[in-house]
Amino acid sequence: MSICEKVRTGIWLFILSIATTMIFGVLALPVILTTDLTTGEQLNEALRGSIWSVFLAVVMLGPLVEEIIFRGWLSGTWRAALASVLGLAVIYGGSAILDPYVSEGGAIRPLLILVGAIGVLAAFSPLDDARRIFGFDRIFPVMFYAQAIAFGALHFHNYAASSPSIALLATLPLVACGLIWGYARIRLGVAAAIILHAAYNVPAAIGSIIMVHYSG
């Protein structure tokens, strides 16, 4: 695909991500309004930092980490798999190393981890121009759908409700987005999937910052 075709496809995939979420939201709204669905404690804790740390975590570091975990390796090459493993080692190892020295609510720690993870991906680029892992082609359809389901399941704890099925309902749009961004990963590359994910999170970050820092 040419650059123009990739940009055009990326824009349509972003529109599809937002539209899918809105459709799920409209369909689920009557159920959500009659229940006690709220944001979970884990999400609330993540939103209690400074404005810049929340923005970095939700819009930049979060999408990068999640795309490395769920879709960075999805092309099945040894290079992509190794970059994903080392990228996660830098992210979680760097976080553990920086914990005693850097404030948890500040923007310095997520910024340093972000730079380190991007450096790992850049070092292994191009990720998809290597030999595929043996047998990956045969299991690819299963892995493609499994990563989307696992991605939605990861966000289950972002919501709290007396009925787990209601919280599960709130994660369905993210399963759909996992499929859309998985397609972007395969067709456009890992950078496109990260950018789509980050752009999708921008409204959520802005809304969360306003809600937590400026509402009564």
C-alpha angles and dihedrals in degrees: 000000000000121000091256091050091049092050092047092048091047092053092051091048090051091051089048091051093052094042092050091051092048092050092050090046094051092047093047097041097091090053095044093050092055094050138063096251112156137155114283127247092250091058093043090053091052091053097053096082128091120298092255094047091050091049092048092046098045102035104030117014097034095053091043093051094044095046091050091050099043107024112009091092095039095109087065098227120140089235093056092045093049092046090052092051094047092042091055090046090055093047099048097030091047091049091053092048094047096045096089094045108036129058112253095222096047131095098237098080098050089044093054092046090048092053092048094051093047088050091056092050091047091050091056096041128160087049098182102047097087136084115289121244110265112270095007093118091061096051096037096102091053093046092048094057094036093057091054093050091046090048091055092045091054089062094049090098091056086081134053127202137149088242114056089205090065091053088047089054089057091057096054094090088057091054088054090048089050088059093046094048090044088058089048090050092054099039102034106020138254094290090059092051091050092048092048091049092047093048090049090054095051096085090045091051093049092046092047093049091050092045097048102035105031109026121094 
